[in-house]
Amino acid sequence: MVKNEKLLKSIAQDRVARLFDMAKDRTLKLGSNDPLSKRYVGIAKDISTHYRIPADMRMKAEVCKACAAVLIPGMTCSVRLASRVGYLVLRCKCGEEKHIFYRR
């Protein structure tokens, strides 16, 4: 066990958050998914799995599992509301759907 395990995990969490913010900013700036923003998301996922850091809910909700694209409504994904069931459907351009529950 490493002496400064808590310090290493906090540094890793900061890096994951920074990489995700960089990917989101790049996607917003260019208006589409580019390989560099997908690479940022991939590196953030690798860091979080290596240091066994659970991914925060923001990253889970805003990243496509299939293509690692940052999901921005109206730009990189379409949004639909399934009001009977109580969830939001984000459909990526690759065809993958993500369901986010807002009512239990």
C-alpha positions in Angstrom: 0.0 0.0 0.0 1.3 3.5 -0.9 1.8 6.0 1.9 0.0 8.8 0.1 -2.8 6.9 -1.4 -5.3 9.6 -0.6 -3.1 12.3 -2.2 -2.8 10.2 -5.3 -6.5 9.7 -5.6 -7.2 13.4 -5.1 -4.7 14.3 -7.8 -6.3 11.7 -10.1 -9.8 13.1 -9.4 -8.6 16.6 -10.3 -7.0 15.3 -13.5 -10.2 13.4 -14.5 -12.3 16.5 -13.9 -9.9 18.7 -15.9 -9.7 16.2 -18.8 -13.5 16.1 -18.9 -13.8 19.9 -18.9 -11.3 20.1 -21.7 -13.2 17.6 -23.8 -16.5 19.4 -23.2 -14.9 22.8 -24.1 -13.4 21.5 -27.2 -16.7 19.9 -28.3 -18.6 23.2 -27.6 -16.0 25.2 -29.5 -15.9 23.0 -32.6 -19.6 22.1 -32.6 -19.0 18.4 -33.3 -17.2 15.4 -32.0 -13.5 15.3 -32.8 -10.9 12.7 -32.1 -9.1 14.8 -29.5 -12.1 15.3 -27.3 -12.8 11.6 -27.5 -9.2 10.9 -26.6 -9.5 13.2 -23.5 -12.5 11.2 -22.4 -10.7 7.9 -23.0 -7.7 9.1 -20.9 -10.0 10.2 -18.1 -11.7 6.8 -18.1 -8.3 5.1 -18.0 -7.1 7.2 -15.0 -10.3 6.6 -13.1 -10.1 2.8 -13.6 -6.4 2.7 -12.8 -6.8 4.5 -9.5 -10.2 2.9 -8.7 -12.0 6.2 -8.6 -15.8 5.9 -9.3 -16.9 8.1 -12.2 -19.0 11.0 -11.0 -22.6 11.3 -12.1 -21.8 14.2 -14.4 -19.4 12.2 -16.4 -21.7 9.2 -16.6 -24.6 11.3 -17.8 -22.7 13.4 -20.4 -20.5 10.7 -22.1 -21.6 8.2 -24.7 -20.5 4.6 -23.7 -20.3 3.4 -27.3 -18.2 6.1 -28.9 -16.9 8.2 -26.0 -18.4 11.4 -27.3 -19.4 14.2 -25.0 -23.2 14.5 -25.2 -24.4 18.1 -25.6 -28.1 18.4 -26.3 -28.9 19.7 -29.7 -25.3 19.6 -30.9 -24.0 16.0 -30.5 -27.2 14.3 -29.4 -31.0 14.6 -29.6 -33.2 14.8 -26.5 -36.5 13.2 -25.9 -38.7 13.1 -22.8 -40.4 9.9 -21.9 -42.9 11.4 -19.4 -44.9 8.3 -18.7 -41.9 6.3 -17.6 -40.1 9.4 -16.1 -36.8 9.5 -17.9 -34.9 11.6 -20.3 -33.5 9.9 -23.5 -30.3 11.2 -25.0 -29.6 9.7 -28.4 -26.0 10.0 -29.6 -25.2 10.4 -33.3 -23.7 6.9 -33.3 -27.2 5.6 -32.4 -26.6 4.7 -28.7 -29.3 5.8 -26.3 -28.8 6.9 -22.7 -31.7 7.0 -20.3 -31.5 9.4 -17.3 -34.3 8.9 -14.7 -35.8 12.0 -13.2 -38.8 10.4 -11.4 -39.0 7.3 -9.3 
